[in-house]
């Protein structure tokens, strides 16, 4: 059985345009890595947490344009690029994630912080577009 928001989208899809956002760059560009995201909804805000350990904070970019939140990281050339690895399971590669906001947040009040390998972006809800669900009595 499919949810009313599409398979796998749940409340996330309703607020942010689906699990990958409806943005042409989402995360499918060659050379981009996927960064896992959790999205929490509270009474007053949405909180996006990206698991992105060992990044240089200055290389993170969080922007909004045309009602889309884009989070990106531009990795700088590694000083040890001449190293030959026998095994390499992680790197601080470039990534980009995009989330459609659908008018649900107060863009001017978005805040972000990076600590302990987690990028946390807090998006305060727009009270004019976030009305609580109400059951309608059918006579």
Secondary structure as UniProt FT lines:
FT   TURN            4..5
FT   TURN            7..9
FT   HELIX           10..16
FT   TURN            19..20
FT   TURN            24..28
FT   TURN            30..31
FT   STRAND          37..41
FT   STRAND          45..51
FT   TURN            53..54
FT   HELIX           57..59
FT   STRAND          60..65
FT   TURN            66..67
FT   STRAND          68..73
FT   TURN            79..82
FT   STRAND          95..100
FT   TURN            102..103
FT   HELIX           107..109
FT   STRAND          111..115
FT   TURN            116..117
FT   STRAND          118..125
FT   TURN            127..129
//
